[in-house]
Amino acid sequence: DACPDEPEDFDEFEDTDGCPDLDDDRDGIPDVSDACRLEPEDVDGFSDEDGCPDPDNDADGILDRDDACPNEPEVVNGVDDQDGCPDEGLIQLLDDRIVLEERVLFDFERARVKHAARPVLDAIVELVRQHPEWALMRVDGHADVRGDADFNRRLSERRARNVMRALVERGLAAERLEFRGFGSERPRDHRRTEEAHQRNRRVEFVIVARRGADGALQRTEVRDETDASLD
């Protein structure tokens, strides 16, 4: 017995030397207060009292050692998504939907993608390339309420197809893309104003299938993102 005057604390850590081990991982936090008594705390100013190492403080998937902003989660938007810092960008990924901060705009009753949309398309391509597990993305075309329903549906289909072609021209594989036209069925803004019409003339990008680690294809349950009426 290396400690004949102190009883061993049988805690499955060096229980054969006869000495109590009050801080198994020697991180300065007694075992009675240590939630991870066999893993030393990484003292980095983040939850340092629980005794557990926190390799990814902000839980953004980028380990602290590689994270330029370890306490601020990365915003995945195609802008420096590997540095671990939130960045403002043209697009934002929310669940299984790519949301445009600057919308892909079309002129009234036209399907040609405006020149101003090119940076947005470039950002989408970059984001999709960062996610090879995205097996299929749907390009949804929408029109405003002006014009008859059949015209709007055909117009929105042409818009979605043209955007899909633009993504393919930028290097995305065509088999990872599909398109659909909704016409004016799903307005984001129900007001009858020019601003509302511009919001409703849009294209959205929805991740509809992912490929798992085993190679199996999984369809994604997509929630309708239609906005409620605005007061």
N, C-alpha and C positions, 0 to 999 in steps of 0.2 A: 504494500500500500504506500503510494508516494505521498499521501496525505493522511497519516494515521489518526489525526485529531479532527479531520473534517470528513463527514460522510459523502460518499459518491452520490451524485444526483443522477439516477438512472434515467437518462433521456435519449439513449441510443446514440450518444456522441462521446467517444473515448471513455466508455463505461468500465474499462478494465484497469485503469490506472489508480482508482481509488480516490480521485480528486473530483470535487464538484466543478462543473463547467457552467458558470453563470452567464456567460456570453459566448455561445458556441462559435459564432462567426466572427467574433472579435471586432465588431463594428461600433462598440461603445454603447450599444443599446442592450440592456439586460434581457435575457430570454423571456422573462415574465412579461415584458412589454414589447417584445419583438415578434411581429407577425410573420417574419421570414427568418427564423433563428439560424438557419444554415446558409443563408445568402446575405452577405454583408450589404448594408445600406450604401448607396452611392450618394454621398453628401454633395448635393448640387443645388440646394435651395428649393427643392420641390418635394414635398411630402417626406421630409427627412426624419420625421419622428416615428414612422411606423416600422422601421427596420427593414423595409423591402427595397431592393434596387428598382429604379424606374428607368428602364433603358429608352423609353419613348414617352417623355413627360406629357406631351400634348396629344398623344394617341393618333397621330396623323399618318402612321405607317413608315415614317422616316426616323431611324434611330438617332438619339441625341448626338452621338458622335459625328453624324453626318448632317445634322440639322442646324442651320444657321440661326433658326428661331425656335429653340427647343420648347419654349412655353407658349408658342402661338401656332395653332394648327395651319398647315398648308391649305390653300384654296386651290383646288384642281380646276384650272381654267385655261390651260395651254400656255401659261406664262411662267417660266422658270419653276415648273412643278416639282423639281427634284431638290430645290434648295431648302425646303422646309418652312419657308416664309409665306405668309399670305400676300398675294399680289393682285392688283386690279387688272382685269383683262377684258377682252371683248365678249367672252362667253363664260358660263359657269355650269358646272356639273351638279345637278340636284337629283339624287337617287338614280333613276334610269333615264333621265331626260337632260339633254343639253339645252340650257336656257340662254338665249341671246341677250346680252346687255346692250348691244347695238343690233337692231333687227335687220335681217335680210329684207330689204325693201324693194318693191316693184312699183312701177308707174301704173296709173289707173288703166285697167283692162289690158295690161301688157304682161307677158310671161318672161321677158328677158331680164336676167339678173342685172341690177344696176351696178355700175362700176364701184360705187361706194361699199358694196358688200364684199369685195375681194378680201380685205383683211380678216373679216369674220370667217369666210370660208377657209382661209389659210389656218386660222386658229383652230377650227374644227378638225381639219386634217391632222394637225399636230397632236391634238388631244386623242383622236382615234388611234393614231400610231402608237401612242403610249399605252394603249389598252388592247393588246392582241387577243385577249379573252373575249372581246366584243365580237361575236360571230356575225351578228346582223343588226344593222341600224336602219330604221325606217325614216325616210324624209317625208314629213307631213306638210302638204300644201293647203293653204287656207285663203279664202277670198273675203272681201267685204260684202255687205248685204245688197249693194247696188247691182242691178242687172237681174235676169231671171236665174232660177236655181240651176237649170241645166248648163247654162253658160258659165256660171260660177264654178260648178263642179269640174267642167272641162278645163277652165282656166287654171284652177288650183292644181289639177293633174299636170298640166304643162309646166307650171312653175316648179312643182316638186321634181319633175323629171329633169328640168334644166339645172336645178341645184345639184341633183345627183350626178348629172354629167359633169358639172364643174368640179365636184369632189373627185370623180374618177380621173379627170384631166390633171388633177393635182397629185395623182398617184395612189389613191385608194382603190382597192380591188373591188370590181363591180359586184362580185358574188357576196360581198359583205354589206351590200346596200339594196334597199328596195324603196319604192315611193308609193304614195297614196294621196289622192285629192279629196278633201272634205267639202269643197265649196264654201258656202257661208254657214254650214251647219254648226260650227263651233267657234262663235265669236269670243274674243277676249274682252271686248268692250262693247256694250250694248247701246251706247249713245249714238245718235245720228249726227255726228260731227266729223269734220275732216280729220281731226286727231284720232278719233275712234276708227275711222276707215283705214288710216295708216297702220294702226295697231293690229287690225284684223287681216290686212294683206301681209301675210307672213309665212315663214316656213319654220317648222320645229323639227327637232332631231331626237328620236326616241330609240333607246337600246331595247330591242325586242327579243334578243337571244344572246346567251353567253355560252362559251365553251369551258367546261370544267377542267380541273387538273387531269382527270381521267380521259379527256377528249370528248365526253358526252355533251350533247347540245341541250341546253335548258332554255325554254322560253321564259321570258320575263313578264310578270304580271304588271301591266302598265296602267297607271291611274289616270283618268281623264283630268286634264289640267285646265279645263275651261274656266275662265274667271266668272265670278258672279256679276250681276248687273251693277254698274257704278251709279251712285247717287249724283 
